[in-house]
Amino acid sequence: MQRPLRRPAVLGAFASLAATAIVLAGCSAADSETPAESEEVVLTVGGMPAATDEAALELFNEKVAEFEELNPGITIEGSETVYDPTTFAAQLAGGTLPVVMGVPVTEIQSLIAREQVKELGAYFEADPVLTTLNESVTANVVGPDGGYYGIPVSAFTLAVLVNRAVFEQAGLDPDVTLETWDEVAEAAATITEKTDAAGLAQLTTTNQGGWTLTALSAAFGGLVQETDGGVATSTIDNDATADALEFLSDLRWDDDALGSNFLLDFDAAGPAFAAGQYGMMVGASEWYNPMVRNFGMAPEDYGLFPLPQAAGGLGSLGGGSVSIVRADATEAETDAAVDWTNFFYLNRFADADFAAEEAAATAEAGGTVPRVGLPLVAPEQYDAYLEAIADSINVPLENLETYYSATRSPDFEVVTEPAVEAQQVYGLLDTVLQAVLTDENADIDALLAQAQQQASTIVDDAQAE
């Protein structure tokens, strides 16, 4: 079902999209499979901002009103429900789960295995917006059967976050990319020596330590979990993960460049990094927004480098959010859910006028323009989007150019997160990291062997269910 929501754009890549019949990100799979225009649909949508976030809620409601005006057969009912793995199944069984909602990309494979999400492959074949999404982004939502089980709505890779002010205090140039892990170590040591800041903040708790260690492992050339023929196998005990731990151990015990707190998650490390207590941290490239909006970091102080790749490095670990449709959604609800998701998240890449209006409203409400992270679409489309929103940009993109330049390279590889029980695997690796950073004599090989045994049981049991 075609729903022309906005007038076609006429500049750059937007014009080429319009030429292929993208009037708005609102196409459904096929006319023969979609409901009549007159069919009434009430669509429950998760992730509605809380009343305490007045600016975000106002923007959400404005988008709902615009969508409903352009789609008179659809009524949106917002819900503050967000994904919680401890309640998801019960909400689904009890009929209280929103029809469409966002989930972390780490959860999608488990939801697929439990048949709790709708397969959307027909939309990816027919919808001209969905077909333009980066393959590195859509790879995360592909199930073992080759089907598509969600729509990526935000994406990032892990990267080296840089406090540019701290770099300058240490006599380092924040515009010169650190291309090797040796250079990262040298910069961390220099920052520790020449400033009051520690060189690097290493996350170690709430599964975030294991997550960042998984990213370092990939950058050093290894995976903590491999999948073959739809079957996942734990591979934590590998040389690359050991090398990554040795790298962090040297920073801790030889260079004393990791500070004094070795029980950090983002809620603890983020404010400290924003305040200049650390010069670097490995984290999500999209963390500009919380650093600036929540922790008060000066926008001009946030810098971003791509993760260095050791010899044989596999790429940068990716992540993000996926919009899913509950498995028992009707055909009409599914069509409406795809239309809503495209309108709310992706239309900005298809319609220049819509992009400009949305960006202006977001900036006026104090939001970040553009959203920082891994672009969802091809470079030429993203550049056209930036041109369309130029008057509203409030992010100093020149300070992030080294990262964005890397993402445009054909050699830039995005590594998907573990497909089975990623969070439990990350939790095991948290304990390994904590041991290495608190015990100078920690036996890395023994720690990895033990974690491998535990992870194998978790992964194998999950697949046997």
C-alpha positions as CSV (number, residue, x, y, z in Angstrom):
1,M,0.0,0.0,0.0
2,Q,1.4,3.3,-1.1
3,R,0.8,6.2,1.3
4,P,2.2,9.5,-0.1
5,L,3.0,11.3,3.1
6,R,5.2,14.2,1.9
7,R,6.0,15.8,-1.4
8,P,9.0,14.4,-3.2
9,A,12.4,16.0,-2.6
10,V,14.3,17.5,-5.4
11,L,18.0,17.7,-4.4
12,G,20.9,15.3,-4.7
13,A,20.3,11.7,-3.6
14,F,16.8,12.6,-2.5
15,A,15.8,13.3,-6.1
16,S,17.1,9.9,-7.2
17,L,15.1,8.3,-4.5
18,A,12.0,10.1,-5.7
19,A,12.7,8.9,-9.2
20,T,12.3,5.3,-7.9
21,A,8.9,6.1,-6.4
22,I,9.9,7.0,-2.9
23,V,7.4,9.7,-2.0
24,L,7.8,8.8,1.7
25,A,9.0,5.9,3.7
26,G,5.5,4.5,3.8
27,C,5.3,1.6,1.3
28,S,4.0,-1.8,2.4
29,A,4.9,-5.1,0.9
30,A,2.6,-5.5,-2.0
31,D,-0.8,-4.3,-3.0
32,S,-2.3,-7.8,-3.0
33,E,-1.1,-8.3,0.5
34,T,-2.2,-5.0,2.1
35,P,-5.5,-3.9,3.5
36,A,-7.8,-1.5,1.8
37,E,-7.2,2.2,2.5
38,S,-10.5,2.4,4.4
39,E,-9.5,-0.3,6.9
40,E,-9.2,1.2,10.4
41,V,-6.1,0.3,12.4
42,V,-5.2,1.1,16.0
43,L,-1.4,0.8,16.3
44,T,0.2,0.6,19.8
45,V,3.7,2.0,19.7
46,G,6.2,1.5,22.4
47,G,8.9,3.9,23.6
48,M,6.8,7.0,24.0
49,P,8.7,9.5,26.1
50,A,7.7,9.9,29.6
51,A,5.7,13.0,30.7
52,T,8.7,14.2,32.6
53,D,10.6,14.6,29.3
54,E,8.3,17.4,28.1
55,A,10.3,18.4,25.0
56,A,10.7,14.8,23.7
57,L,7.1,14.0,24.4
58,E,5.9,17.1,22.6
59,L,8.0,16.1,19.5
60,F,6.6,12.6,19.7
61,N,3.0,13.9,19.8
62,E,3.6,16.2,16.9
63,K,4.9,13.3,14.8
64,V,1.9,11.2,15.8
65,A,-0.5,14.0,14.8
66,E,1.3,14.5,11.4
67,F,1.3,10.8,10.7
68,E,-2.4,10.4,11.5
69,E,-3.3,13.3,9.3
70,L,-1.5,11.8,6.4
71,N,-2.8,8.3,7.2
72,P,-6.4,8.8,8.3
73,G,-7.0,5.0,8.6
74,I,-4.4,4.6,11.3
75,T,-4.7,5.7,14.9
76,I,-1.5,5.7,17.0
77,E,-1.7,4.8,20.7
78,G,1.6,5.6,22.4
79,S,3.0,3.5,25.3
80,E,5.9,4.2,27.6
81,T,6.7,0.4,27.4
82,V,10.3,-0.3,26.5
83,Y,12.0,-3.6,26.0
84,D,12.6,-5.6,29.2
85,P,13.7,-9.2,28.7
86,T,12.2,-10.2,32.1
87,T,8.7,-9.1,31.1
88,F,8.6,-9.3,27.3
89,A,7.2,-12.9,27.0
90,A,4.5,-12.3,29.6
91,Q,3.5,-9.0,28.0
92,L,3.3,-10.8,24.6
93,A,1.3,-13.7,26.0
94,G,-1.0,-11.3,27.9
95,G,-1.7,-9.0,24.9
96,T,-0.2,-5.9,26.6
97,L,2.9,-5.7,24.5
98,P,2.9,-2.8,21.9
99,V,2.5,-4.0,18.4
100,V,5.7,-2.1,17.4
101,M,8.6,-1.2,19.7
102,G,12.4,-0.9,19.8
103,V,14.7,-3.6,21.1
104,P,18.5,-3.7,21.3
105,V,20.1,-5.4,18.4
106,T,21.7,-7.9,20.8
107,E,18.2,-9.3,21.6
108,I,16.9,-9.8,18.1
109,Q,18.3,-13.3,17.4
110,S,16.9,-14.6,20.7
111,L,13.5,-13.2,19.8
112,I,13.7,-14.8,16.4
113,A,14.6,-18.2,18.0
114,R,11.6,-18.0,20.3
115,E,9.3,-16.9,17.3
116,Q,8.3,-13.8,19.2
117,V,8.8,-11.3,16.3
118,K,7.2,-10.9,12.8
119,E,9.1,-11.8,9.7
120,L,9.2,-8.7,7.4
121,G,11.1,-9.9,4.4
122,A,8.4,-9.0,1.9
123,Y,8.7,-5.3,3.0
124,F,12.5,-5.4,2.5
125,E,11.9,-6.6,-1.1
126,A,9.2,-4.1,-2.0
127,D,9.9,-1.0,0.1
128,P,12.3,1.3,-1.7
129,V,13.5,2.9,1.5
130,L,14.3,-0.3,3.3
131,T,16.2,-1.5,0.3
132,T,18.6,1.4,0.6
133,L,19.7,0.6,4.2
134,N,23.3,-0.3,4.6
135,E,23.8,-4.1,4.4
136,S,26.1,-3.9,7.5
137,V,23.1,-2.5,9.4
138,T,20.5,-4.9,8.1
139,A,22.7,-7.9,8.6
140,N,21.8,-7.8,12.3
141,V,18.1,-8.5,11.7
142,V,18.5,-11.4,9.4
143,G,17.5,-14.8,11.0
144,P,19.0,-18.2,10.3
145,D,16.4,-18.7,7.7
146,G,17.4,-15.6,5.8
147,G,14.3,-13.7,6.8
148,Y,14.2,-10.1,8.0
149,Y,12.8,-9.8,11.5
150,G,13.0,-6.1,12.3
151,I,13.9,-2.6,10.9
152,P,17.1,-1.0,12.0
153,V,16.3,2.5,13.3
154,S,19.6,3.4,14.9
155,A,23.1,2.1,14.5
156,F,26.6,2.6,15.9
157,T,29.9,1.0,16.1
158,L,32.2,0.9,19.0
159,A,34.9,3.5,18.7
160,V,37.5,5.4,20.6
161,L,35.8,8.3,22.3
162,V,38.2,11.3,22.8
163,N,38.0,14.2,25.2
164,R,39.5,16.8,22.9
165,A,40.2,19.2,25.7
166,V,42.2,16.6,27.6
167,F,44.1,15.7,24.5
168,E,45.1,19.4,24.0
169,Q,46.1,19.7,27.6
170,A,48.4,16.7,27.1
171,G,49.9,18.2,24.0
172,L,48.2,15.7,21.7
173,D,46.4,16.7,18.5
174,P,42.7,15.5,18.7
175,D,42.4,15.7,14.9
176,V,45.1,13.1,14.2
177,T,43.6,9.6,14.3
178,L,45.2,7.0,16.6
179,E,45.6,4.3,14.0
180,T,47.1,1.5,16.1
181,W,46.6,0.2,19.6
182,D,50.3,1.1,20.4
183,E,49.3,4.7,19.6
184,V,46.3,4.4,21.9
185,A,48.6,3.1,24.6
186,E,51.1,5.9,24.1
187,A,48.4,8.6,24.1
188,A,46.9,7.1,27.3
189,A,50.3,7.1,29.0
190,T,51.0,10.7,27.9
191,I,47.6,11.9,29.2
192,T,48.2,10.2,32.5
193,E,51.7,11.8,32.8
194,K,51.0,15.3,31.6
195,T,47.4,16.0,33.0
196,D,45.3,15.3,36.0
197,A,43.2,12.9,33.9
198,A,43.6,9.2,33.5
199,G,44.4,8.0,30.0
200,L,41.5,5.6,29.3
201,A,38.3,4.6,31.1
202,Q,37.7,0.9,30.8
203,L,34.1,-0.3,31.4
204,T,34.0,-3.5,33.5
205,T,30.4,-3.9,34.9
206,T,26.7,-4.4,33.9
207,N,27.8,-6.4,30.8
208,Q,29.5,-3.4,29.3
209,G,33.0,-4.7,30.1
210,G,32.3,-7.8,28.2
211,W,30.8,-5.8,25.4
212,T,33.9,-3.6,25.0
213,L,36.2,-6.6,25.4
214,T,34.3,-8.3,22.5
215,A,34.9,-5.2,20.4
216,L,38.6,-5.3,21.2
217,S,38.8,-9.0,20.5
218,A,37.3,-8.4,17.0
219,A,39.7,-5.5,16.4
220,F,42.6,-7.8,17.4
221,G,41.3,-10.5,15.1
222,G,39.0,-12.8,17.0
223,L,35.3,-13.6,17.8
224,V,34.0,-14.6,21.2
225,Q,31.2,-16.5,19.4
226,E,31.0,-18.0,15.9
227,T,28.0,-19.1,14.0
228,D,28.0,-21.8,11.3
229,G,24.8,-23.0,9.6
230,G,22.7,-21.2,12.2
231,V,24.5,-22.9,15.1
232,A,26.5,-20.7,17.5
233,T,29.6,-21.9,19.2
234,S,31.4,-20.1,22.1
235,T,35.0,-19.2,21.0
236,I,36.0,-16.9,23.9
237,D,39.3,-18.7,24.5
238,N,41.2,-17.3,21.5
239,D,44.5,-15.5,20.9
240,A,42.9,-12.2,20.0
241,T,40.9,-12.0,23.2
242,A,44.0,-12.8,25.1
243,D,46.0,-10.1,23.3
244,A,43.2,-7.6,24.0
245,L,43.4,-8.5,27.7
246,E,47.2,-8.2,27.7
247,F,46.9,-4.8,26.1
248,L,44.6,-3.6,28.9
249,S,46.7,-5.3,31.6
250,D,49.8,-3.4,30.3
251,L,47.8,-0.1,30.5
252,R,46.8,-0.9,34.0
253,W,49.9,-2.4,35.6
254,D,52.8,-0.9,33.4
255,D,51.5,2.5,32.5
256,D,49.0,3.1,35.4
257,A,46.8,4.8,32.7
258,L,43.4,3.5,33.6
259,G,42.7,5.5,36.7
260,S,41.8,4.0,40.1
261,N,38.2,2.8,39.6
262,F,38.0,-0.7,38.0
263,L,34.2,-1.2,38.5
264,L,32.9,1.2,35.8
265,D,29.8,1.2,33.7
266,F,28.7,4.0,31.4
267,D,26.7,5.7,34.1
268,A,29.9,6.1,36.2
269,A,32.4,6.5,33.4
270,G,30.3,8.8,31.2
271,P,30.1,11.8,33.6
272,A,33.8,11.4,34.5
273,F,34.8,11.3,30.9
274,A,32.6,14.3,30.1
275,A,34.2,16.2,33.0
276,G,37.7,15.6,31.8
277,Q,38.7,13.0,34.3
278,Y,39.6,10.6,31.4
279,G,41.1,11.3,28.0
280,M,39.6,8.3,26.2
281,M,37.2,5.5,26.4
282,V,36.0,2.7,24.2
283,G,32.3,2.9,23.7
284,A,29.4,3.5,21.3
285,S,29.9,6.2,18.6
286,E,26.4,7.4,19.4
287,W,27.2,8.4,22.9
288,Y,27.6,12.1,21.9
289,N,24.0,12.7,22.9
290,P,24.1,11.5,26.5
291,M,27.6,13.0,27.0
292,V,26.4,16.4,25.9
293,R,22.7,16.4,27.0
294,N,22.9,14.4,30.2
295,F,26.5,14.9,31.4
296,G,27.1,18.4,30.4
297,M,30.1,17.8,28.1
298,A,30.9,20.8,25.9
299,P,30.0,19.7,22.3
300,E,33.4,20.9,21.0
301,D,35.2,18.6,23.4
302,Y,33.7,15.3,22.0
303,G,35.9,13.6,19.6
304,L,35.6,10.2,17.9
305,F,38.2,7.8,16.3
306,P,37.4,4.5,14.6
307,L,38.7,1.5,16.5
308,P,42.2,0.7,15.4
309,Q,42.6,-2.7,13.7
310,A,45.5,-5.0,14.6
311,A,47.0,-7.2,11.9
312,G,44.1,-9.6,11.0
313,G,41.6,-7.3,12.7
314,L,38.0,-8.2,11.7
315,G,36.4,-4.8,12.0
316,S,34.4,-2.7,14.5
317,L,31.7,-4.2,16.6
318,G,28.3,-2.8,15.7
319,G,25.1,-2.3,17.5
320,G,22.0,-0.2,17.7
321,S,18.2,-0.5,18.0
322,V,15.7,-2.4,15.9
323,S,12.0,-1.8,15.5
324,I,10.2,-5.1,15.8
325,V,6.6,-6.1,15.2
326,R,5.0,-8.6,17.6
327,A,4.6,-12.0,16.1
328,D,0.8,-12.1,16.4
329,A,0.2,-8.8,14.7
330,T,-2.4,-8.8,12.0
331,E,-1.6,-8.0,8.4
332,A,-3.1,-4.5,8.8
333,E,-1.2,-3.9,12.0
334,T,2.0,-5.0,10.3
335,D,1.5,-2.7,7.4
336,A,0.8,0.2,9.7
337,A,3.8,-0.7,11.9
338,V,6.1,-0.6,8.9
339,D,4.6,2.7,7.7
340,W,5.0,4.2,11.2
341,T,8.6,3.0,11.6
342,N,9.6,4.4,8.2
343,F,7.8,7.7,8.9
344,F,9.3,8.1,12.4
345,Y,12.8,7.0,11.7
346,L,13.7,6.8,8.0
347,N,11.7,9.4,6.1
348,R,14.4,12.0,6.9
349,F,16.6,10.1,4.4
350,A,14.0,10.1,1.7
351,D,12.5,13.6,1.8
352,A,14.5,16.7,2.1
353,D,11.6,18.9,3.2
354,F,10.6,16.5,5.9
355,A,14.3,16.2,7.0
356,A,14.6,20.0,7.3
357,E,11.4,20.5,9.2
358,E,12.2,17.6,11.6
359,A,15.7,18.8,12.2
360,A,14.5,22.4,12.9
361,A,12.0,21.1,15.5
362,T,14.5,18.8,17.1
363,A,17.1,21.6,17.4
364,E,14.5,24.0,18.8
365,A,13.6,21.4,21.5
366,G,17.3,21.1,22.5
367,G,17.9,17.8,20.7
368,T,21.0,16.7,18.8
369,V,21.1,17.4,15.0
370,P,22.1,15.1,13.4
371,R,22.1,12.0,15.5
372,V,25.7,10.8,15.9
373,G,26.5,7.2,15.1
374,L,26.8,4.9,12.1
375,P,24.7,6.2,9.2
376,L,21.8,3.9,8.3
377,V,22.0,4.7,4.6
378,A,24.7,4.9,1.9
379,P,27.2,7.8,2.0
380,E,25.6,9.7,-0.9
381,Q,22.2,9.6,0.7
382,Y,23.6,10.6,4.1
383,D,25.4,13.5,2.6
384,A,22.2,14.7,0.9
385,Y,20.5,14.4,4.3
386,L,23.2,16.6,5.9
387,E,22.7,19.2,3.1
388,A,19.0,19.2,3.7
389,I,19.4,19.9,7.5
390,A,22.4,22.2,7.2
391,D,20.6,25.1,8.9
392,S,19.8,23.1,12.0
393,I,23.0,21.2,12.6
394,N,24.3,21.8,16.1
395,V,26.9,19.0,16.3
396,P,30.5,20.1,15.5
397,L,30.8,17.4,12.8
398,E,34.3,18.5,11.9
399,N,35.5,17.0,15.2
400,L,34.0,13.7,14.2
401,E,35.3,13.6,10.7
402,T,38.0,11.0,11.3
403,Y,35.3,8.5,12.4
404,Y,32.8,9.3,9.6
405,S,35.6,9.3,7.0
406,A,36.5,5.7,8.1
407,T,32.8,4.6,7.9
408,R,32.7,5.7,4.2
409,S,35.6,3.5,3.3
410,P,34.8,0.3,1.4
411,D,37.2,-1.4,3.7
412,F,35.2,-0.5,6.8
413,E,33.9,-3.7,8.3
414,V,31.1,-4.0,10.9
415,V,31.2,-7.1,13.1
416,T,27.8,-8.3,14.4
417,E,27.3,-9.0,18.0
418,P,27.1,-12.6,19.3
419,A,23.9,-14.2,18.1
420,V,23.0,-16.3,21.2
421,E,22.8,-15.0,24.7
422,A,25.0,-12.0,24.1
423,Q,24.3,-10.4,27.4
424,Q,25.1,-13.5,29.4
425,V,28.4,-13.9,27.5
426,Y,29.2,-10.2,28.2
427,G,28.5,-10.8,31.8
428,L,31.0,-13.6,32.0
429,L,33.6,-11.4,30.3
430,D,33.0,-8.7,32.9
431,T,34.4,-10.9,35.5
432,V,37.4,-11.7,33.4
433,L,38.2,-8.0,32.9
434,Q,37.8,-7.3,36.6
435,A,40.2,-10.0,37.5
436,V,42.8,-8.8,35.0
437,L,42.6,-5.2,36.2
438,T,42.6,-5.9,39.9
439,D,45.2,-8.7,40.1
440,E,48.6,-8.1,38.5
441,N,49.2,-11.8,38.5
442,A,45.9,-12.8,36.9
443,D,46.3,-15.9,34.7
444,I,44.6,-14.7,31.4
445,D,44.7,-18.1,29.8
446,A,43.1,-19.8,32.8
447,L,40.4,-17.1,33.0
448,L,39.5,-17.4,29.3
449,A,39.4,-21.2,29.6
450,Q,37.0,-21.0,32.5
451,A,34.8,-18.4,30.7
452,Q,34.8,-20.5,27.6
453,Q,33.5,-23.5,29.5
454,Q,30.8,-21.4,31.2
455,A,29.8,-19.7,28.0
456,S,29.6,-22.9,26.0
457,T,27.1,-24.3,28.5
458,I,25.0,-21.1,28.3
459,V,25.0,-21.0,24.5
460,D,24.4,-24.7,24.0
461,D,21.6,-24.8,26.5
462,A,19.9,-21.8,24.9
463,Q,20.0,-23.5,21.5
464,A,18.7,-26.8,22.9
465,E,15.5,-25.1,24.2
